[in-house]
């Protein structure tokens, strides 16, 4: 017998410049993410260091084309019901200043969404 795994929620992880943390949090929370049981606006915020090198066709928010960059960033993590992932990602991208934000989508195994 084949096992069935239901994925009802995901964890979304994205790196953001510190100046845009509040805007991105507001956007994803207003889109319905960050709900755990009877709590809303749930997230984890971790300071991090990001590295990148904008190539010739890039339009970087931070840094200069052709230069290797090291910048302070915030890693924002929050949960999201699978039914609204596309809307949450669209809201997040709209509030995010980066041309190509790094986004992780991690499936969460377990019970129904709360």
C-alpha positions as CSV (number, residue, x, y, z in Angstrom):
1,X,0.0,0.0,0.0
2,X,1.3,3.4,-1.0
3,X,1.6,6.0,1.8
4,X,-0.2,9.3,1.3
5,X,1.3,12.5,2.6
6,X,-0.9,15.5,2.9
7,X,0.8,18.9,2.8
8,X,-1.5,21.5,4.2
9,X,1.1,24.1,5.2
10,X,4.5,25.3,4.2
11,X,7.2,27.4,5.9
12,X,8.4,30.3,3.8
13,X,11.9,31.6,4.4
14,X,13.2,34.8,2.7
15,X,16.2,37.1,3.2
16,X,15.5,40.9,3.3
17,X,17.5,44.0,3.9
18,X,16.8,45.2,7.5
19,X,15.2,48.4,6.1
20,X,12.3,46.4,4.5
21,X,11.5,43.9,7.3
22,X,8.4,45.6,8.5
23,X,7.0,46.1,4.9
24,X,7.5,42.5,4.0
25,X,6.1,41.2,7.3
26,X,3.0,43.4,6.9
27,X,2.5,42.2,3.3
28,X,2.6,38.5,4.1
29,X,0.5,38.9,7.3
30,X,-2.1,40.9,5.4
31,X,-2.2,38.1,2.8
32,X,-3.0,35.6,5.5
33,X,0.4,34.0,6.4
34,X,1.8,33.7,9.8
35,X,-1.2,32.0,11.5
36,X,-0.5,29.3,14.1
37,X,-3.6,28.1,15.9
38,X,-5.1,31.1,17.7
39,X,-2.1,33.3,17.0
40,X,-1.6,35.6,14.0
41,X,1.5,37.5,12.7
42,X,3.8,34.7,13.8
43,X,7.3,34.8,12.4
44,X,11.0,34.2,13.3
45,X,13.6,36.9,12.4
46,X,17.3,36.1,12.3
47,X,20.2,38.3,11.4
48,X,22.3,36.9,8.6
49,X,25.0,37.8,6.1
50,X,24.3,37.5,2.4
51,X,26.7,37.3,-0.4
52,X,26.2,37.8,-4.2
53,X,27.7,39.2,-7.3
54,X,25.4,41.1,-9.7
55,X,26.1,40.0,-13.3
56,X,25.9,42.3,-16.3
57,X,22.1,42.4,-16.8
58,X,21.3,42.7,-13.1
59,X,19.7,45.8,-11.6
60,X,20.8,45.3,-7.9
61,X,19.0,47.1,-5.1
62,X,22.2,46.9,-3.1
63,X,25.7,46.7,-4.6
64,X,27.3,47.2,-7.9
65,X,27.3,45.1,-11.1
66,X,30.4,43.0,-11.3
67,X,31.4,43.4,-7.6
68,X,31.2,40.6,-5.1
69,X,29.1,41.9,-2.2
70,X,28.6,40.9,1.4
71,X,25.6,42.5,3.2
72,X,23.7,42.3,6.4
73,X,20.3,40.8,5.9
74,X,17.3,39.5,7.9
75,X,16.1,36.0,7.4
76,X,12.3,36.0,7.8
77,X,10.5,32.7,8.4
78,X,6.7,32.1,8.7
79,X,4.1,29.5,8.0
80,X,1.5,29.6,5.4
81,X,-1.6,27.5,4.4
82,X,-1.0,25.8,1.1
83,X,-4.2,27.3,-0.3
84,X,-2.9,30.8,-0.2
85,X,0.8,30.3,-1.1
86,X,0.6,32.0,-4.5
87,X,-1.1,35.1,-3.0
88,X,1.4,35.3,-0.1
89,X,4.4,34.9,-2.5
90,X,3.0,37.6,-4.8
91,X,2.4,40.0,-1.8
92,X,5.9,39.3,-0.5
93,X,7.6,39.9,-3.9
94,X,5.6,43.1,-4.3
95,X,6.9,44.4,-0.9
96,X,10.5,43.1,-1.4
97,X,13.1,45.4,-2.8
98,X,15.4,42.7,-4.4
99,X,15.2,42.0,-8.1
100,X,15.7,38.2,-7.3
101,X,14.8,37.5,-3.6
102,X,16.0,34.1,-2.3
103,X,12.9,32.2,-1.2
104,X,12.7,28.8,0.4
105,X,9.4,26.9,0.4
106,X,9.5,24.0,2.9
107,X,6.6,21.6,3.1
108,X,5.3,20.9,6.6
109,X,4.0,17.5,7.5
110,X,1.2,17.2,10.0
111,X,-2.4,17.9,10.7
112,X,-4.9,20.3,9.1
113,X,-4.2,24.0,8.9
114,X,-5.2,26.0,11.9
